[in-house]
């Protein structure tokens, strides 16, 4: 399993740290070969790959790269362009983004804005 996370600049560092802690727990439960953490706004700003050797560092306080104008389609294109074929995607966002019209794998959208839901995949709302 490969899982992926995109982070919006509107998400607090505490929320991102908590979210990444959950991602680390999912890594240990699923035991994938790799976990790709991709950060984006209008472009991909960072891509870090975690495996057994460094996943313990996943929930460390992070300085997010980017700053608004989020377009999640950019990250999905990044996967295609770099031959990354995730088995599942987990997205952390405020939901103010253009959404893709199709997905190539199961996708969970963890959205901080209560009134926003993704038109594709599964949406859960997280408290900020």
C-alpha positions in Angstrom: 0.0 0.0 0.0 1.1 3.5 -0.8 -0.7 6.3 1.0 -0.4 9.9 0.3 -1.2 13.2 2.1 -1.5 16.7 0.9 -1.5 19.6 3.3 -3.0 23.0 3.0 -1.4 26.1 4.4 -4.6 26.8 6.4 -4.1 23.7 8.5 -2.5 24.4 11.9 0.8 22.8 12.8 -0.9 20.9 15.6 -3.6 19.5 13.3 -0.9 18.5 10.7 1.2 16.9 13.5 -1.9 14.9 14.7 -2.8 13.9 11.2 0.7 12.7 10.4 0.7 10.8 13.7 -2.4 9.0 12.4 -0.7 8.4 9.1 2.2 6.8 10.9 -0.2 4.5 12.8 -1.8 3.5 9.5 1.7 2.7 8.2 2.4 0.4 11.1 -1.1 -1.3 10.7 -0.9 -1.8 6.9 2.9 -2.3 6.6 3.2 -0.8 3.1 6.5 -0.7 1.3 6.4 3.2 1.3 4.3 6.1 2.3 4.5 9.2 0.1 3.8 12.5 1.8 3.2 15.2 -0.9 2.6 18.8 0.0 1.1 21.2 -2.5 -0.6 24.5 -3.1 -0.8 25.5 -6.8 2.3 23.3 -7.4 3.9 20.4 -5.5 6.2 22.0 -2.9 7.6 18.8 -1.3 7.6 15.1 -1.6 9.0 12.9 1.2 9.0 9.1 1.1 8.8 7.2 4.4 9.6 3.6 5.0 10.4 1.5 8.0 13.7 3.3 8.5 12.2 6.8 8.9 8.5 6.5 9.5 9.0 7.1 13.3 9.8 10.7 12.3 6.5 11.2 10.5 4.6 13.0 13.2 7.5 15.4 14.1 6.6 19.1 14.0 6.9 20.1 10.3 7.3 23.3 8.5 4.9 23.1 5.6 5.9 24.4 2.3 3.4 26.3 0.2 1.0 29.1 0.8 -2.5 28.9 -0.6 -4.1 28.6 -4.0 -4.4 24.9 -3.4 -5.2 22.7 -6.4 -5.3 19.0 -5.5 -5.3 18.0 -9.1 -1.7 19.1 -9.3 -0.7 16.4 -6.8 -2.6 13.8 -8.7 -0.9 14.8 -11.9 2.5 14.7 -10.0 1.8 11.0 -9.3 1.1 10.2 -12.9 4.1 12.2 -14.1 6.4 10.4 -11.7 5.0 6.9 -12.1 3.8 6.7 -8.5 0.8 4.4 -8.3 -0.7 4.6 -4.8 -3.1 1.9 -3.6 -4.8 4.5 -1.4 -4.8 8.3 -1.0 -5.5 10.2 2.2 -5.9 14.0 1.7 -5.8 16.7 4.5 -7.2 19.9 3.2 -9.6 22.8 4.0 -11.6 21.7 0.9 -11.1 25.0 -1.0 -9.6 23.3 -4.0 -10.7 22.2 -7.5 -11.4 18.5 -7.1 -10.5 15.9 -9.7 -13.2 14.4 -11.8 -11.8 10.9 -11.5 -9.5 8.9 -9.2 -7.4 5.9 -9.8 -7.6 4.5 -6.3 -9.6 4.8 -3.1 -9.3 8.3 -1.7 -10.2 9.6 1.7 -10.6 13.4 2.0 -10.1 14.7 5.6 -11.6 18.2 5.2 -11.4 20.9 7.9 -14.2 23.0 6.5 -17.6 21.6 7.7 -19.6 22.9 4.7 -17.3 21.4 2.1 -17.4 17.8 0.8 -15.5 16.2 -2.1 -17.6 15.2 -5.0 -15.6 12.0 -5.5 -14.0 9.6 -3.0 -15.0 9.6 0.7 -15.2 12.7 2.8 -14.7 12.9 6.6 -14.6 16.2 8.5 -11.9 17.0 11.0 -12.1 19.6 13.7 -9.5 22.3 13.6 
